[in-house]
Amino acid sequence: TTHAEVGAYVLGTWGLPASVVEAVAFHHYPSLCPLNSYSPLTAVHVASAFVHEDPTERQLDSQYLMALGLLEKVPLWNEMYQNLQVEKGKL
């Protein structure tokens, strides 16, 4: 069992909306989510990939982002993330 599965289960038992539960459950592999649309899953997936310090864990699901027409936005989102890290004094 992974942290994503446990987190999604707990959030589901708390009665959170399905979109939030799916965001947690599929954040590493959003292409596996039955609903393929721009949703909280998209934000959690991208944020999760950006914050991993180990480059081998910093993997975006390009196929998922391309299907949503968002792949070209990744450089801008990464720049925004990097700017935030500079502002917080982490870079």
C-alpha positions as CSV (number, residue, x, y, z in Angstrom):
1,T,0.0,0.0,0.0
2,T,1.3,3.5,-0.9
3,H,0.9,6.8,0.8
4,A,-1.3,7.9,-2.1
5,E,-3.7,4.9,-1.5
6,V,-3.9,5.4,2.2
7,G,-4.3,9.1,1.9
8,A,-7.1,8.7,-0.6
9,Y,-8.8,6.1,1.5
10,V,-8.7,8.4,4.6
11,L,-10.0,11.4,2.7
12,G,-12.8,9.3,1.3
13,T,-13.9,8.2,4.7
14,W,-13.9,11.8,5.8
15,G,-16.4,12.5,3.0
16,L,-14.2,14.8,0.9
17,P,-15.2,15.4,-2.7
18,A,-14.2,12.7,-5.2
19,S,-12.0,15.2,-7.1
20,V,-9.9,15.7,-3.9
21,V,-9.7,11.9,-3.3
22,E,-8.7,11.3,-6.9
23,A,-6.0,14.0,-6.7
24,V,-4.4,12.2,-3.8
25,A,-4.9,8.7,-5.2
26,F,-3.5,9.3,-8.7
27,H,-1.0,12.1,-8.1
28,H,2.0,10.0,-9.2
29,Y,0.2,8.5,-12.2
30,P,-2.6,10.8,-13.3
31,S,-3.0,8.9,-16.6
32,L,-4.5,6.0,-14.6
33,C,-7.4,8.2,-13.3
34,P,-10.6,7.3,-15.1
35,L,-11.5,11.0,-15.5
36,N,-9.0,12.7,-17.8
37,S,-9.7,16.4,-17.3
38,Y,-8.1,19.5,-15.7
39,S,-8.8,19.1,-12.0
40,P,-7.2,19.2,-8.6
41,L,-5.3,16.1,-9.7
42,T,-3.4,18.2,-12.3
43,A,-2.2,20.7,-9.6
44,V,-1.2,18.0,-7.1
45,H,0.6,16.0,-9.7
46,V,2.7,19.0,-10.9
47,A,3.4,20.3,-7.4
48,S,4.4,16.8,-6.2
49,A,6.8,16.5,-9.2
50,F,8.4,19.9,-8.5
51,V,9.0,19.4,-4.8
52,H,10.8,16.1,-5.0
53,E,14.5,16.8,-4.4
54,D,15.6,13.5,-6.0
55,P,15.5,14.0,-9.8
56,T,14.6,10.4,-10.4
57,E,11.3,11.0,-8.5
58,R,10.7,14.3,-10.3
59,Q,8.7,12.9,-13.1
60,L,5.8,14.5,-14.8
61,D,3.3,12.4,-16.7
62,S,3.9,14.1,-20.1
63,Q,1.2,12.0,-21.8
64,Y,-1.4,13.2,-19.2
65,L,-0.4,16.8,-19.5
66,M,-0.3,16.6,-23.3
67,A,-3.8,15.2,-23.5
68,L,-5.0,18.1,-21.4
69,G,-3.1,20.6,-23.6
70,L,-1.0,21.7,-20.7
71,L,2.5,20.3,-21.4
72,E,3.7,23.6,-22.8
73,K,2.8,25.4,-19.5
74,V,5.3,23.3,-17.5
75,P,8.3,25.6,-18.1
76,L,6.2,28.6,-16.8
77,W,5.0,26.6,-13.8
78,N,8.5,25.5,-13.1
79,E,9.7,29.1,-13.3
80,M,7.0,30.2,-10.9
81,Y,8.0,27.4,-8.5
82,Q,11.7,28.4,-8.7
83,N,10.8,32.1,-8.0
84,L,8.8,31.0,-5.0
85,Q,11.8,29.0,-3.7
86,V,14.0,32.0,-4.2
87,E,11.6,34.2,-2.3
88,K,11.5,31.7,0.6
89,G,15.3,31.6,0.6
90,K,15.5,28.0,-0.4
91,L,17.5,28.5,-3.5
